Every structure is written in structure tokens, then in C-alpha cells.
Amino acid sequence: MPVKLGKKSYKNFASAKEAVKKNKGISDEKASAYVASVERAQGKDPRTGKKTKKRKTSVQRKK
């Protein structure tokens, strides 16, 4: 599944992770976490690439 980061779109998770790692100069683990969080925010499951419900940025829990 394509991964969209900003204006660019990457073929898969691994290519997006490598681009983030190179551009931001961060470790492999942090780049992976960054791409996964962006995918979750876009409503995709990072493990499968399938659509899920979009997450809201601020979630309030009920008491």
C-alpha cells in the first residue's frame, strides 16, 4: 500500500521509513515509529496497510 508523507508518496512502508531516516537523520526505530504514527493518523493500519477509522488528534475519555 502506498504511504503518503507530506507531498510525496512512497510505494511501501520500508521506502518511506528509509526516506524519513535519511532526511531527518534519526535511527531506524524512530523512523519506523514516525511512519507508523503518520499512517495511523491517516487512518491506515501500519502492519497491514488497510484502512481503519481515522483517529482524532485529541481523544477525551469518559469517566
PAVEX-819765 format. One record per residue (C-alpha): x, y, z; residue in three letters. Coordinates in nm, 2 decimals. Example, Ala and Ser with C-alpha at 12.3 -4.5 7.8 and 13.67 -1.06 7.14 Angstrom:
! PAVEX-819765
+--------+--------+--------+-----+
:      u :      v :      w :   r :
+--------+--------+--------+-----+
:   1.23 :  -0.45 :   0.78 : ALA :
:   1.37 :  -0.11 :   0.71 : SER :
+--------+--------+--------+-----+
! end
This chain:
! PAVEX-819765
+--------+--------+--------+-----+
:      u :      v :      w :   r :
+--------+--------+--------+-----+
:   0.00 :   0.00 :   0.00 : MET :
:   0.13 :   0.35 :  -0.08 : PRO :
:   0.24 :   0.56 :   0.21 : VAL :
:   0.19 :   0.94 :   0.18 : LYS :
:   0.42 :   1.17 :   0.37 : LEU :
:   0.37 :   1.53 :   0.30 : GLY :
:   0.36 :   1.59 :  -0.07 : LYS :
:   0.55 :   1.27 :  -0.16 : LYS :
:   0.41 :   0.92 :  -0.19 : SER :
:   0.62 :   0.61 :  -0.13 : TYR :
:   0.55 :   0.26 :  -0.27 : LYS :
:   0.57 :   0.08 :   0.07 : ASN :
:   0.64 :   0.13 :   0.44 : PHE :
:   1.01 :   0.04 :   0.40 : ALA :
:   1.08 :   0.30 :   0.14 : SER :
:   0.90 :   0.57 :   0.34 : ALA :
:   1.10 :   0.46 :   0.65 : LYS :
:   1.43 :   0.49 :   0.46 : GLU :
:   1.34 :   0.84 :   0.33 : ALA :
:   1.25 :   0.96 :   0.68 : VAL :
:   1.57 :   0.81 :   0.82 : LYS :
:   1.78 :   0.98 :   0.56 : LYS :
:   1.61 :   1.32 :   0.56 : ASN :
:   1.56 :   1.36 :   0.94 : LYS :
:   1.88 :   1.18 :   1.04 : GLY :
:   1.71 :   0.96 :   1.30 : ILE :
:   1.76 :   0.60 :   1.40 : SER :
:   1.58 :   0.31 :   1.22 : ASP :
:   1.34 :   0.25 :   1.52 : GLU :
:   1.24 :   0.62 :   1.54 : LYS :
:   1.19 :   0.64 :   1.16 : ALA :
:   0.97 :   0.33 :   1.17 : SER :
:   0.77 :   0.47 :   1.46 : ALA :
:   0.73 :   0.81 :   1.28 : TYR :
:   0.60 :   0.65 :   0.96 : VAL :
:   0.36 :   0.42 :   1.16 : ALA :
:   0.22 :   0.72 :   1.35 : SER :
:   0.16 :   0.91 :   1.03 : VAL :
:  -0.02 :   0.61 :   0.88 : GLU :
:  -0.24 :   0.58 :   1.19 : ARG :
:  -0.33 :   0.94 :   1.17 : ALA :
:  -0.43 :   0.89 :   0.80 : GLN :
:  -0.65 :   0.60 :   0.90 : GLY :
:  -0.43 :   0.31 :   0.79 : LYS :
:  -0.31 :   0.01 :   0.99 : ASP :
:   0.07 :   0.02 :   0.97 : PRO :
:   0.10 :  -0.36 :   0.98 : ARG :
:  -0.14 :  -0.43 :   0.70 : THR :
:  -0.18 :  -0.10 :   0.52 : GLY :
:  -0.56 :  -0.14 :   0.52 : LYS :
:  -0.79 :   0.14 :   0.60 : LYS :
:  -0.92 :   0.19 :   0.96 : THR :
:  -1.12 :   0.46 :   1.12 : LYS :
:  -0.93 :   0.79 :   1.13 : LYS :
:  -0.81 :   0.87 :   1.47 : ARG :
:  -0.89 :   1.21 :   1.63 : LYS :
:  -0.59 :   1.41 :   1.75 : THR :
:  -0.74 :   1.47 :   2.09 : SER :
:  -0.94 :   1.19 :   2.25 : VAL :
:  -1.12 :   1.25 :   2.57 : GLN :
:  -1.20 :   0.95 :   2.78 : ARG :
:  -1.53 :   0.91 :   2.96 : LYS :
:  -1.52 :   0.88 :   3.34 : LYS :
+--------+--------+--------+-----+
! end
